[in-house]
């Protein structure tokens, strides 16, 4: 049996694709650093070190879009791309986990 087919990725410019990739990379790293979800300090430290590089990549993607005259963010298209790339699950790791003690 085949796994369910994902919806197709919407058409993006190369710069928009880079923006989505870098943004999701930053989310993944923030999720690994999240003290409410992290398992050890070393993994958090490594993710924090990588975050600086990932943030620079995100900045570079936005700079490229701006320099190419891509002034508008097509939020609907970009959001669909992030959903196809599992952005909702990845973003959830940045938030507080459900049933956190003290809540």
N, C-alpha and C positions, 0 to 999 in steps of 0.2 A: 504494500500500500504506500502511496506517495504522500509526503507531508503536504499540508495545505499550501497552495501557491500564494505568495505575497503579492500585494498589488504592485504594479510597476512604479518605479521611481519617476516622479514628474521630471519634465525637461528642465534642466538647470544650466546656467552658464557655467563655465569652468570655475570662475571665481565664486559663484553661489555654492557649487558643490564643495569647494574647498572650505568655505565658511561653515557649511553644515558639518563637514567632517571635523574641523578644528573645534567647533562648538561642542560637539558630542564627545570629543576627546577630553576637553576641559571638564565636562560633566562627569565623565568616567573617573577622572583623577580626583575631583572634589568628592565623589562618592566613596573613593578609597580612603580619603582623609577624614571623612565625617566621623567625629568622635563618638557619635551615638551608634555607629555601625562598624567601626574599625575593630580589628582583632588584635593588632599589635602595633607598637610605635614604629618599628622599622619599616613596615609596609606603608604607613602614613608618611614617614619621612621621605621614602623613595618617591611616593606620589607627589608630595609637596615640591620636591626638587624638579620633577618632570613638569609640574604645573607652570613654572616660569617659562619653559620652552614652549609648551602648548599655548600659553597666553600670547606669546610673541607670534606664533603661527596664526592665531585668531586675529590678532592685530594686523598682520600682513595680509590676510585674506580680505579684511574690510578695507584696508588701504588700497589694495588692487582693485576692488570693486569701485571705490570712489574715484581712483585715477582713470578708470575706463569709462567713467560717466554713468555708472550704475548707481544712481542716487537714491532710488527707492528700494525698500525691502518688500518683496512680494511675499508677505507673511503667510498667506494661505498656501502658496506653493512650497515655501520653505518648511512650513509646519507639516505638510503632507510628506515631504521628503524625510523629515525627522521621525515621523510616525512609522514610515516604512523601515527605517533603520533602527527601530526599537528605542527611539528617544524617550518615550513615556516611561518605560521601565528604567532606563538609565538615569533620567531626571529624578525618579522617585528615590534613588539611593542617596540623593543630596538632602532629602528631607528627614524629619524625625520618623523612626520606625513606629508602626502601630503598637499600642499597648506598652509604651515606654513607661517604666516605673516613675512615679511622681507626677504623672499626668492625670 
